[in-house]
Amino acid sequence: MCTGALLLAKAGLLTGKSATTHWMDLDNLASYPDIDVISHTRFVDASDDTGNIVTSAGISAGIHASLYCIEKLIDSETMRATAHRMEFDID
């Protein structure tokens, strides 16, 4: 989540993929030439048949991305129940 995208970039796991990070580090992420850096978004799902990678733009965006992953891996009912329990507004 957040600036963890820089670790993924350094490891080469974001090469040829889209990604985001905290707004203060978008330029750092963009210094890796083979990454399509997306700003003004809460999270980016760059999953493909080689692996599952979701990057997010910050702490609350990371929570949003985590809920997205719950929905993707389980179902929307479980995601909504989890968000409700956390009192995290998803709408």
C-alpha positions as CSV (number, residue, x, y, z in Angstrom):
1,M,0.0,0.0,0.0
2,C,1.0,3.6,-0.6
3,T,4.8,3.9,-0.9
4,G,5.2,0.2,-0.9
5,A,4.7,0.6,-4.7
6,L,8.3,1.9,-4.7
7,L,9.5,-1.4,-3.4
8,L,7.5,-3.3,-6.0
9,A,9.0,-1.0,-8.7
10,K,12.5,-1.5,-7.4
11,A,12.0,-5.3,-7.5
12,G,10.7,-5.0,-11.1
13,L,7.3,-6.3,-10.3
14,L,5.6,-3.2,-11.8
15,T,7.4,-3.2,-15.1
16,G,4.9,-2.9,-17.9
17,K,2.1,-2.3,-15.4
18,S,0.0,0.6,-14.1
19,A,0.4,1.7,-10.5
20,T,-0.2,4.5,-8.1
21,T,1.3,5.7,-4.8
22,H,0.9,8.6,-2.3
23,W,0.8,11.9,-4.1
24,M,4.0,13.0,-2.5
25,D,5.9,10.1,-4.2
26,L,4.3,10.0,-7.7
27,D,7.4,11.6,-9.2
28,N,9.6,8.9,-7.5
29,L,7.4,6.2,-8.9
30,A,7.5,7.9,-12.4
31,S,11.3,7.7,-12.3
32,Y,10.9,4.0,-13.3
33,P,10.4,4.3,-17.0
34,D,8.4,1.2,-17.7
35,I,5.5,1.9,-15.2
36,D,2.3,3.7,-16.2
37,V,1.9,6.0,-13.1
38,I,-1.7,6.9,-12.5
39,S,-2.4,9.9,-10.3
40,H,-5.7,11.2,-8.9
41,T,-7.0,7.7,-8.1
42,R,-7.4,5.8,-4.9
43,F,-6.0,2.5,-6.1
44,V,-4.9,0.6,-9.2
45,D,-5.5,-3.1,-9.9
46,A,-2.7,-4.2,-12.2
47,S,-3.4,-7.9,-11.8
48,D,-2.9,-10.2,-14.7
49,D,-2.1,-13.9,-15.4
50,T,1.4,-13.4,-14.0
51,G,0.2,-12.2,-10.6
52,N,-2.1,-10.1,-8.5
53,I,-0.9,-6.5,-7.7
54,V,-3.0,-3.7,-6.3
55,T,-1.3,-0.4,-5.4
56,S,-2.9,2.4,-3.5
57,A,-2.5,6.2,-3.0
58,G,-2.4,6.4,0.8
59,I,-3.6,5.0,4.1
60,S,-7.4,5.4,3.6
61,A,-7.0,4.5,0.0
62,G,-5.2,1.4,1.2
63,I,-8.3,0.5,3.2
64,H,-10.4,1.1,0.1
65,A,-8.1,-1.1,-1.9
66,S,-8.2,-3.8,0.8
67,L,-12.0,-3.8,0.6
68,Y,-11.8,-4.0,-3.2
69,C,-9.6,-7.1,-2.8
70,I,-12.1,-8.7,-0.4
71,E,-14.9,-8.1,-3.0
72,K,-12.7,-9.5,-5.8
73,L,-11.6,-12.6,-3.9
74,I,-14.7,-13.4,-1.9
75,D,-17.9,-11.3,-2.7
76,S,-19.5,-7.9,-2.3
77,E,-21.6,-9.0,0.6
78,T,-18.5,-9.8,2.6
79,M,-16.8,-6.6,1.5
80,R,-19.8,-4.5,2.6
81,A,-20.1,-6.3,6.0
82,T,-16.4,-5.7,6.6
83,A,-16.7,-2.0,5.7
84,H,-19.7,-1.7,7.9
85,R,-18.0,-3.3,10.8
86,M,-15.0,-0.9,10.3
87,E,-17.4,2.1,9.9
88,F,-15.7,2.8,6.6
89,D,-17.9,4.6,4.1
90,I,-17.6,2.9,0.7
91,D,-20.3,4.9,-1.1
